[in-house]
Amino acid sequence: MRDCIEEVNCKFLAKEEIDEIGSKIFKMMKDSEDRKQHIEKFKKEEELEEEEVQHLDEDNQEEDSLYVALGDLMGTLFKTHAELTLGIVELLYT
């Protein structure tokens, strides 16, 4: 999505769409963080074999990559639709 927005390189989204995308980004970030915390808790509470720990670490790395991609998308929205992102900024402060 980020690449598409950057490729168009003009304001083509409405404020409502920006707000909706922003809300979805925050929800995905929260869900990702919840999954990471669950994985870390599971690793501490369970006796796991090394292979299982490696698999869980890979899952955490995928969550990190998702988090970065979502942050990049948000940055692209700020860059391309700056005046329409007030709703996202308000979500950041709540």
Secondary structure as UniProt FT lines:
FT   HELIX           2..8
FT   HELIX           15..45
FT   HELIX           50..80
FT   HELIX           82..84
FT   HELIX           86..92
//
